[in-house]
């Protein structure tokens, strides 16, 4: 399994998922002037990275893994955790990746993208005997502008939209727009942010199957793009490509909303294990 996780990391780092590339190409067709030139350069970057099997961006990110493990899966979670850590170290060496894990006390780089609490591993136990691992490497520029908003519950979803648009405006050019925006609504403080980041794993060339959420996602995209920040902050029609929402029930006194950005290079890949079959895909 170690080799397959390394394969998934390599795929994520060197090849954009089809849904992400589709959104960039759609935007290129309608963007104008400087913005169009930036999107053309991005698409060329994507092509070269794929052909050379080289990282799409010099900031190869910190790693988050989302693990869905069946109750009857034959390998214990502790062994899977070790595989993920070992795969991170091996991928850092073999691709290679930029070491990004800094000890907050000593200010020293660990050199292998592994450190205290890193990589971040989220676990979800499900029925059955399968395993699914989502690989999400995320750069520092888009993480720098992440926000948690505490919205007066009386404002409702209108307040959520206002908070997200304010976050996009405040982020400006820092997260290398056009961006993808993950939004987590409800729950506790930590859960709202976890949901926002997890939302980035959703398909980005479509919207939620829940029509109310889909309408909210489309409204956020329209209002964000009306800001005119544009590709790389140089102005244009596209400031964000899409917004996806995850939610949880909230406390009566709170309406917490997390906003998590990905730069245009939304990198992700998946490993699925079912019986003797192991599949790596985007």
PEHU-V503382 format. One record per backbone hydrogen bond with DSSP energy under -1.0 kcal/mol. CO is the residue of the C=O (numbers start at 1). NH is the residue of the N-H. E is the energy in kcal/mol with one decimal. If there is no record, write none. Layout:
co-><CO & CO>
nh-><NH & NH>
e-><E & E>
//
This chain:
co-><1 & 2 & 3 & 4 & 5 & 6 & 7 & 8 & 9 & 10 & 11 & 13 & 17 & 18 & 19 & 20 & 21 & 22 & 23 & 24 & 25 & 27 & 32 & 32 & 33 & 34 & 35 & 36 & 37 & 38 & 39 & 40 & 41 & 42 & 43 & 44 & 45 & 46 & 47 & 48 & 49 & 58 & 62 & 63 & 64 & 65 & 66 & 67 & 68 & 69 & 70 & 76 & 77 & 78 & 79 & 80 & 81 & 82 & 83 & 84 & 85 & 86 & 87 & 88 & 89 & 90 & 91 & 92 & 101 & 103 & 108 & 115 & 118 & 120 & 122 & 124 & 126 & 128 & 130 & 131 & 132 & 133 & 134 & 135 & 136 & 138 & 139 & 140 & 143 & 147 & 149 & 152 & 153 & 155 & 156 & 157 & 158 & 159 & 160 & 161 & 162 & 163 & 164 & 165 & 166 & 167 & 168 & 171 & 173 & 176 & 177 & 179 & 180 & 181 & 182 & 183 & 184 & 185 & 188 & 189 & 190 & 191 & 192 & 193 & 194 & 195 & 197 & 198 & 199 & 210 & 211 & 212 & 213 & 214 & 215 & 216 & 217 & 218 & 219 & 220 & 221 & 222 & 224 & 225 & 229 & 230 & 231 & 239 & 242 & 244 & 246 & 249 & 251 & 255 & 256 & 257 & 258 & 259 & 260 & 262 & 264 & 265 & 269 & 270 & 271 & 272 & 273 & 274 & 277 & 279 & 281>
nh-><5 & 6 & 7 & 8 & 9 & 10 & 11 & 12 & 13 & 14 & 15 & 56 & 21 & 22 & 23 & 24 & 25 & 26 & 27 & 28 & 29 & 31 & 35 & 36 & 37 & 38 & 39 & 40 & 41 & 42 & 43 & 44 & 45 & 46 & 47 & 48 & 49 & 50 & 51 & 52 & 54 & 60 & 138 & 120 & 136 & 122 & 134 & 124 & 132 & 126 & 73 & 80 & 81 & 82 & 83 & 84 & 85 & 86 & 87 & 88 & 89 & 90 & 91 & 92 & 93 & 94 & 95 & 97 & 110 & 107 & 103 & 118 & 115 & 65 & 67 & 69 & 71 & 72 & 70 & 273 & 68 & 271 & 66 & 269 & 64 & 62 & 143 & 144 & 146 & 259 & 257 & 155 & 156 & 159 & 160 & 161 & 162 & 163 & 164 & 165 & 166 & 167 & 168 & 169 & 170 & 171 & 172 & 174 & 176 & 264 & 232 & 241 & 262 & 244 & 260 & 246 & 258 & 248 & 192 & 193 & 194 & 195 & 196 & 197 & 198 & 199 & 200 & 201 & 202 & 214 & 215 & 216 & 217 & 218 & 219 & 220 & 221 & 222 & 223 & 224 & 225 & 226 & 227 & 228 & 235 & 233 & 234 & 179 & 181 & 183 & 185 & 187 & 254 & 151 & 186 & 149 & 184 & 147 & 182 & 180 & 266 & 267 & 135 & 281 & 133 & 279 & 131 & 277 & 274 & 272 & 270>
e-><-2.2 & -2.3 & -2.2 & -2.1 & -2.5 & -2.5 & -2.4 & -2.6 & -2.5 & -2.0 & -1.5 & -2.9 & -2.4 & -2.6 & -1.5 & -1.8 & -2.4 & -2.4 & -2.2 & -2.3 & -1.6 & -1.7 & -1.1 & -1.1 & -1.9 & -2.0 & -2.1 & -2.2 & -2.0 & -2.2 & -2.4 & -2.0 & -2.4 & -2.4 & -2.1 & -2.5 & -2.5 & -2.1 & -2.5 & -2.6 & -1.9 & -1.3 & -2.5 & -2.1 & -2.6 & -3.0 & -2.6 & -2.4 & -2.3 & -2.1 & -1.7 & -1.8 & -2.7 & -1.6 & -2.0 & -2.3 & -2.2 & -2.8 & -2.6 & -1.8 & -2.0 & -2.6 & -2.9 & -2.0 & -1.6 & -3.0 & -2.3 & -2.0 & -2.6 & -2.5 & -2.9 & -1.9 & -2.7 & -3.0 & -3.3 & -2.1 & -2.1 & -3.0 & -2.8 & -3.1 & -3.0 & -2.5 & -2.1 & -1.5 & -1.5 & -2.1 & -1.1 & -2.1 & -1.5 & -3.0 & -2.7 & -2.4 & -1.2 & -1.0 & -1.2 & -2.3 & -2.1 & -2.2 & -2.4 & -2.5 & -2.2 & -1.9 & -2.3 & -2.5 & -2.6 & -2.2 & -1.7 & -2.0 & -1.7 & -1.3 & -3.0 & -3.3 & -2.4 & -2.4 & -3.1 & -2.6 & -2.9 & -2.4 & -2.7 & -1.4 & -2.1 & -2.8 & -1.8 & -2.1 & -2.5 & -2.0 & -1.3 & -2.1 & -1.5 & -2.9 & -2.4 & -1.7 & -2.7 & -2.4 & -2.1 & -2.2 & -2.1 & -2.4 & -2.4 & -2.6 & -2.4 & -1.1 & -1.4 & -1.0 & -2.9 & -2.3 & -2.0 & -1.7 & -2.4 & -2.4 & -2.2 & -1.2 & -1.6 & -1.9 & -3.0 & -3.2 & -2.2 & -2.2 & -3.5 & -2.4 & -1.8 & -1.1 & -3.4 & -2.2 & -3.0 & -3.0 & -2.1 & -2.0 & -2.6 & -2.7 & -3.0>
//
